[in-house]
Amino acid sequence: MLSVVAGISLVYDLSAGLLLLAATEQMAGWFGVPLPSPVIFAKLCGLFLVAVGIGYVLPLLDPVRYRAYLWIFGPLLKGAGAIAFIVDYFVNASPASFLLFAFTDGALAVATLAALLRRDLRAI
């Protein structure tokens, strides 16, 4: 189960990062937001997502050894990301399209948490 969640997260983060790097202007248009100024901020977010996605190769291949990565970038980062998108939607009136990221990040955070806890409970 941990490998499955790692694989899905790998594809999700890598895809989002590459898309953000390759089609920064189009993504801003799709989500109804202005292009950041300077655009390097969006490009850095894309690089971050690519790095996180590539990092999922380790727990994909050896989920027991790389559990810490799953904890940090699953429930912690994706959970915090989901909360940040929801808060931004209500506090800063960001576009409703941002809630898509809240949903996908939140779903992956919960799925990763469930897989991690399931494994932990089996060890007891």
trRosetta pair geometry for C-beta under 8 A, 3 or more apart (Angstrom, degrees):
i j d omega theta_ij theta_ji phi_ij phi_ji
1 4 5.6 -53 -152 32 35 113
1 5 6.6 31 154 -15 67 104
1 115 4.4 -164 130 -132 108 104
1 118 6.3 -2 72 76 157 142
1 119 7.3 -156 62 -53 113 98
2 5 5.9 -55 -149 39 33 108
2 6 6.2 34 152 -20 66 108
2 59 6.5 -98 154 170 104 107
2 63 3.5 126 109 -174 127 150
2 64 7.6 126 65 -56 158 51
2 67 7.5 -51 -149 -103 150 78
2 70 6.4 -49 -158 -96 105 165
2 115 5.0 152 -83 153 60 124
2 116 7.0 83 -103 -77 106 59
2 119 6.2 11 -47 -48 122 144
3 6 5.5 -55 -145 39 32 113
3 7 6.2 35 155 -22 65 105
3 59 7.3 -163 -101 140 52 72
3 60 5.5 82 -150 -152 76 50
3 61 7.9 103 -123 -51 107 13
3 63 5.2 -112 -59 -39 70 129
4 7 5.8 -54 -149 35 29 112
4 8 6.5 26 154 -16 64 105
4 115 7.6 -164 60 -107 93 147
5 8 5.8 -54 -147 38 32 109
5 9 6.2 29 155 -16 65 109
5 70 7.2 73 101 -142 121 119
5 74 7.1 33 149 -117 127 134
5 108 7.3 134 -163 -157 92 77
5 111 5.3 178 -118 129 114 104
5 112 5.0 148 167 -93 142 68
5 115 4.9 -138 -14 3 146 160
6 9 5.8 -58 -145 41 29 110
6 10 6.2 38 153 -28 64 105
6 56 4.8 169 -174 -173 81 95
6 59 4.2 -156 -108 101 144 101
6 60 4.2 -158 117 -73 123 67
6 63 6.2 -150 -19 -96 141 101
6 70 6.5 -73 -81 -94 98 107
7 10 5.5 -48 -147 29 30 117
7 11 6.6 25 157 -13 63 104
7 56 7.3 164 -81 146 22 121
7 60 5.3 99 -69 -123 72 114
8 11 6.0 -58 -153 38 31 107
8 12 6.1 31 152 -20 66 112
8 108 6.9 -160 113 -117 112 105
8 111 7.6 -23 72 108 145 152
9 12 5.5 -55 -141 39 32 115
9 13 6.0 20 166 -10 69 109
9 53 7.4 -163 137 -119 68 63
9 56 5.1 -175 95 -111 100 150
9 73 7.3 120 166 123 145 110
9 74 6.9 -80 -88 -96 157 85
9 78 7.7 -98 -126 -58 117 145
9 108 5.6 119 -93 -165 93 132
9 112 7.0 38 -56 -72 139 123
10 13 6.6 -63 -142 42 20 98
10 14 5.9 12 165 -10 61 119
10 53 5.2 96 -158 -169 50 74
10 54 7.6 83 -144 -86 92 17
10 56 3.6 -148 -77 89 87 133
10 57 6.5 97 -119 -60 136 57
10 60 6.1 -6 -35 -55 145 136
11 14 6.1 -61 -135 45 22 107
11 15 5.8 23 165 -20 62 115
11 53 7.5 141 -33 -150 6 114
12 15 6.2 -63 -148 36 18 108
12 16 6.4 11 160 -13 59 111
12 53 7.4 -163 74 -107 54 104
12 104 6.9 -179 -153 164 132 121
12 108 6.5 -127 55 -78 170 152
13 16 5.9 -57 -143 40 29 108
13 17 6.0 27 159 -18 65 111
13 49 4.9 -158 -174 -172 79 80
13 50 7.5 176 140 -84 87 18
13 52 4.7 -100 179 95 152 102
13 53 3.5 -167 95 -72 98 88
13 56 6.9 137 38 -14 129 132
14 17 5.8 -58 -144 39 26 110
14 18 6.2 21 161 -15 64 109
14 49 7.3 175 -87 141 21 86
14 50 6.0 64 -129 -128 61 57
14 53 3.2 166 -56 160 74 155
14 54 6.8 102 -92 -50 108 61
14 56 8.0 -111 -32 37 105 121
15 18 6.1 -58 -143 39 25 105
15 19 6.1 24 159 -17 63 112
15 53 7.6 156 4 -115 52 152
16 19 5.8 -60 -146 40 26 111
16 20 6.2 27 156 -20 64 109
16 46 7.9 -148 129 -124 66 66
16 49 5.0 -98 93 179 97 152
16 53 7.9 169 43 -59 84 130
17 20 5.7 -56 -146 36 29 110
17 21 6.4 25 156 -15 64 106
17 45 7.8 -150 -119 130 75 61
17 46 4.8 119 -163 -169 64 59
17 47 6.9 127 -164 -68 115 7
17 48 7.1 -152 -114 72 117 49
17 49 3.0 -170 -73 93 100 102
17 50 3.7 -166 133 -48 147 67
17 51 7.7 174 -133 10 162 55
17 52 7.5 163 -53 43 139 91
17 53 5.9 -135 14 -3 133 130
18 21 5.7 -55 -147 39 32 110
18 22 5.9 13 162 -5 69 115
18 46 7.2 122 -71 -170 13 105
18 50 6.3 96 -57 -91 69 106
19 22 6.1 -63 -134 48 26 98
19 23 5.6 -37 -174 42 66 107
19 27 6.3 114 139 -74 98 126
19 46 7.7 -147 70 -126 47 110
20 23 7.4 -68 -105 62 13 66
20 24 6.1 49 179 -96 55 71
20 27 5.8 -33 -108 4 61 169
20 42 6.2 -146 180 170 102 88
20 43 7.6 171 135 -108 94 32
20 45 6.0 -87 158 98 155 96
20 46 3.5 -160 96 -90 107 101
20 49 6.5 92 27 34 137 141
21 24 7.0 -8 -145 -54 13 95
21 43 6.2 73 -118 -138 71 71
21 46 3.8 159 -54 151 78 148
21 47 7.0 92 -82 -56 119 62
21 50 7.1 9 -25 -41 137 131
23 26 4.0 -40 174 45 105 119
23 27 5.5 114 109 -29 88 90
24 27 6.0 -58 -149 34 25 109
24 28 6.6 25 155 -18 62 105
24 35 6.9 76 138 -136 98 104
24 39 6.1 87 139 -169 153 113
24 42 4.9 110 -147 120 116 138
24 43 6.6 -38 -84 -68 143 73
24 46 7.2 -86 -85 -40 97 141
25 28 5.8 -53 -153 33 32 112
25 29 6.6 30 150 -16 64 107
25 35 5.8 -18 -113 -90 69 130
26 29 5.5 -57 -152 39 34 113
26 30 6.2 38 151 -24 68 104
27 30 5.5 -49 -144 33 34 113
27 31 6.4 11 162 0 66 109
27 42 7.8 162 73 -168 126 131
28 31 6.4 -73 -150 49 26 95
28 33 5.3 -99 -158 78 77 79
28 34 6.5 -15 179 147 127 16
28 35 4.6 -141 3 -81 177 63
28 36 7.7 -151 -97 -11 132 66
28 42 7.4 -57 -60 -107 110 155
29 32 7.5 33 -175 -72 31 34
30 97 7.4 176 133 -177 73 157
31 95 5.9 158 168 65 74 143
31 97 4.6 -162 -139 101 72 139
31 98 6.9 77 -166 -64 120 69
32 95 4.4 125 72 -94 118 156
32 97 6.1 135 22 12 106 134
33 94 7.5 -6 -88 -154 122 90
33 95 6.3 -124 -55 -2 90 124
34 37 7.8 -31 134 -18 114 98
35 39 6.0 -18 165 -99 109 96
35 42 7.1 -69 -162 -18 72 151
36 39 5.9 130 76 -111 81 39
36 41 4.4 -92 135 64 152 119
36 42 4.9 165 29 -35 122 99
38 41 6.6 127 78 -10 63 89
39 42 5.6 -47 -170 36 64 110
39 43 6.2 64 135 -20 79 105
40 43 5.2 -57 -144 42 40 115
40 44 6.0 45 155 -25 71 102
41 44 5.9 -50 -147 33 28 111
41 45 6.8 31 151 -18 60 103
42 45 5.6 -52 -153 34 35 113
42 46 6.5 39 148 -20 65 103
43 46 5.5 -51 -153 34 35 116
43 47 6.5 36 149 -18 66 102
44 47 5.5 -49 -147 36 36 112
44 48 6.3 42 151 -22 65 103
45 48 5.5 -51 -149 34 32 116
45 49 6.5 32 153 -17 64 104
46 49 5.8 -56 -150 36 31 109
46 50 6.4 32 153 -19 65 104
47 50 5.6 -53 -147 35 33 112
47 51 6.3 32 154 -18 66 106
48 51 5.8 -58 -150 37 29 110
48 52 6.3 28 154 -17 65 107
49 52 5.7 -52 -143 38 32 111
49 53 6.1 36 155 -21 65 107
50 53 5.7 -56 -149 37 29 114
50 54 6.3 27 155 -17 65 106
51 54 5.9 -53 -145 38 30 108
51 55 6.3 39 151 -27 62 106
52 55 5.4 -53 -153 30 31 120
52 56 7.2 41 149 -29 60 95
52 73 5.7 165 -157 -146 105 135
52 77 7.4 -146 -135 125 141 162
53 56 5.9 -48 -165 16 37 114
54 57 6.0 -22 -179 -8 53 113
55 58 6.3 -36 -179 15 56 110
55 69 6.1 -158 156 -160 108 130
55 73 6.7 137 98 -34 133 166
56 59 6.1 -56 -155 48 55 98
56 60 5.7 66 146 -33 76 106
56 69 7.5 176 -99 140 48 127
56 73 7.4 -125 -74 99 88 146
57 60 5.4 -58 -147 35 30 120
57 61 6.4 19 160 -11 66 109
58 61 6.4 -68 -153 40 24 100
58 62 6.6 -48 174 49 63 90
58 65 7.7 -102 167 93 95 103
58 66 4.4 142 130 -93 103 163
58 69 6.0 92 81 10 122 167
59 62 6.9 -86 -126 76 31 51
59 63 4.8 56 -175 -111 80 61
59 65 7.9 -160 -105 71 59 71
59 66 3.9 -129 -76 94 75 119
59 67 7.2 117 -119 -75 116 29
59 69 5.2 -149 -39 76 119 120
59 70 5.1 128 -131 -53 165 101
60 63 7.3 40 -94 -65 10 86
62 65 4.2 1 136 31 118 118
62 66 5.8 100 89 -1 83 101
63 66 6.4 -78 -134 58 27 85
63 67 6.7 65 162 -76 64 69
63 70 6.9 37 -154 -41 86 144
63 119 8.0 -147 130 -88 119 161
64 67 6.3 -12 -162 -42 29 105
64 119 7.9 -163 -101 -175 78 143
66 69 4.5 -14 171 21 97 121
66 70 6.7 105 122 -19 78 91
67 70 5.5 -57 -156 37 41 113
67 71 6.3 42 149 -21 72 103
67 116 6.7 116 -158 -129 99 102
67 119 7.8 -141 -114 94 124 148
68 71 5.6 -51 -148 35 35 113
68 72 6.2 28 157 -15 68 108
69 72 6.0 -60 -145 40 29 105
69 73 5.9 -11 172 15 68 114
70 73 6.9 -69 -126 54 20 84
70 74 4.8 10 177 -12 63 131
70 112 5.7 -167 -179 -167 94 114
70 115 7.7 -88 177 89 142 115
70 116 6.0 170 120 -77 124 116
71 74 6.3 -49 -107 43 12 103
71 75 6.3 -30 -155 37 52 105
71 76 6.4 50 148 -11 63 113
71 116 6.4 108 -81 -127 79 160
72 76 5.2 -44 -152 47 36 136
72 77 6.4 41 147 -21 61 106
73 76 7.1 -20 -52 61 14 94
73 77 4.7 -18 -137 29 45 135
73 78 7.0 59 158 -23 54 93
74 77 7.2 69 19 43 14 86
74 78 5.8 -34 -165 21 32 121
74 79 7.8 42 131 -20 51 95
74 108 6.8 -124 -145 143 75 85
74 109 5.9 139 162 -126 63 51
74 111 8.0 -111 -162 79 115 70
74 112 2.9 -127 -167 132 136 161
74 113 6.6 178 132 -46 115 62
74 116 7.2 158 82 -29 152 130
75 78 7.0 -45 -94 55 10 92
75 79 4.9 13 -179 -21 52 131
75 109 5.0 98 -116 -167 42 86
75 110 7.9 88 -105 -75 82 27
75 112 5.7 -143 -41 91 72 109
75 113 4.3 84 -82 -73 120 101
75 116 7.3 -83 -20 26 124 145
76 79 6.1 -47 -120 39 7 109
76 80 6.3 1 164 -12 52 112
77 80 5.9 -59 -144 40 25 107
77 81 6.1 28 155 -22 63 108
78 81 5.4 -49 -143 36 33 117
78 82 6.4 39 155 -23 64 101
78 105 4.4 -164 -167 -170 81 81
78 106 7.2 -174 147 -71 92 22
78 108 4.9 -89 -177 89 160 104
78 109 3.9 -165 99 -66 103 92
78 112 7.1 108 42 18 139 138
79 82 5.8 -51 -151 31 30 111
79 83 6.6 27 152 -14 63 105
79 105 7.5 -170 -65 146 19 95
79 106 7.0 73 -118 -117 52 58
79 109 3.8 138 -64 -159 74 151
79 110 8.0 112 -91 -49 95 60
79 113 7.7 58 -62 -45 128 127
80 83 5.7 -55 -149 39 34 111
80 84 6.2 38 151 -24 67 106
81 84 5.5 -53 -145 34 31 113
81 85 6.5 31 156 -18 65 103
81 101 7.2 -89 151 153 107 104
81 102 7.9 -161 127 -108 72 50
81 105 4.3 -107 95 -170 114 156
81 109 7.9 180 46 -53 92 127
82 85 6.0 -55 -151 34 30 109
82 86 6.5 26 153 -15 64 107
82 101 7.7 -160 -104 130 57 68
82 102 4.8 94 -154 -156 68 62
82 103 7.6 123 -133 -45 107 13
82 105 4.2 -165 -63 95 84 105
82 106 3.5 109 -132 -64 154 84
82 109 6.1 -107 -5 5 134 140
83 86 5.8 -58 -149 38 32 110
83 87 6.1 30 155 -17 68 109
83 102 7.9 121 -46 -137 15 98
84 87 5.8 -55 -143 40 29 110
84 88 6.1 29 157 -20 64 109
85 88 5.8 -56 -144 38 28 111
85 89 6.4 36 154 -27 62 103
85 94 7.7 -105 -159 79 63 146
85 98 5.0 -167 -162 157 99 99
85 99 6.7 153 143 -99 115 36
85 101 5.0 -171 -102 90 157 102
85 102 3.7 -148 91 -68 126 91
85 105 6.9 134 3 34 135 136
86 89 5.7 -50 -152 28 31 115
86 90 6.8 13 157 -4 63 106
86 99 7.2 67 -95 -114 66 79
86 102 4.9 106 -54 -134 81 145
87 90 6.2 -67 -152 45 31 99
87 91 5.4 6 165 -1 72 121
88 91 6.2 -61 -119 51 25 96
88 92 5.0 -29 -163 37 67 116
88 94 4.6 21 137 -4 98 138
88 98 6.4 -84 91 146 115 158
89 92 7.6 -13 -55 56 7 74
89 93 7.5 27 -177 -129 39 18
89 94 5.1 -79 -94 57 48 93
89 95 8.0 -67 -119 78 84 26
89 96 7.0 71 -143 -107 119 44
89 98 5.5 -167 -76 79 98 120
89 99 5.9 46 -87 -65 155 90
89 102 7.2 -53 -20 -34 134 147
90 93 7.9 4 -172 -70 13 46
94 98 4.7 16 123 -1 123 154
95 98 5.6 123 73 -14 70 92
96 99 5.5 -30 -175 9 60 117
97 100 5.7 -25 -176 5 56 116
98 101 5.7 -47 -169 33 54 110
98 102 6.6 59 136 -21 72 101
99 102 4.8 -45 -147 35 47 120
99 103 6.2 51 152 -22 71 99
100 103 5.8 -53 -150 35 30 110
100 104 6.4 18 156 -9 65 108
101 104 5.9 -56 -137 44 33 102
101 105 5.7 28 165 -13 69 112
102 105 6.3 -58 -138 44 21 105
102 106 5.8 21 161 -18 60 117
103 106 5.8 -61 -142 41 22 111
103 107 6.1 23 160 -21 62 108
104 107 5.8 -50 -141 35 29 110
104 108 6.4 24 160 -13 63 107
105 108 6.0 -61 -149 41 29 106
105 109 6.2 32 152 -23 65 107
106 109 5.5 -53 -145 34 31 114
106 110 6.3 27 158 -15 66 106
107 110 5.9 -56 -147 39 30 107
107 111 6.1 29 155 -18 65 110
108 111 5.6 -52 -139 40 33 112
108 112 6.1 33 160 -19 65 106
109 112 6.0 -58 -148 38 25 108
109 113 6.3 26 154 -18 62 109
110 113 5.6 -54 -145 38 30 113
110 114 6.2 32 156 -20 65 106
111 114 5.8 -53 -146 36 29 111
111 115 6.4 27 155 -16 63 107
112 115 5.8 -56 -147 38 31 109
112 116 6.2 29 155 -17 66 108
113 116 5.8 -57 -145 39 29 110
113 117 6.1 22 159 -13 66 110
114 117 6.0 -58 -141 42 27 106
114 118 6.0 34 157 -26 63 108
115 118 5.7 -50 -143 32 28 116
115 119 6.6 28 157 -17 61 105
116 119 5.9 -58 -155 36 30 110
116 120 6.4 28 150 -18 65 108
117 120 5.3 -53 -144 38 37 114
117 121 6.1 37 157 -21 69 104
118 121 6.0 -54 -146 35 27 109
118 122 6.7 31 152 -22 60 105
119 122 5.8 -54 -154 31 31 114
119 123 6.9 33 150 -23 62 104
120 123 5.8 -57 -158 28 35 113
120 124 7.3 39 147 -29 64 98
121 124 5.8 -45 -158 17 42 114
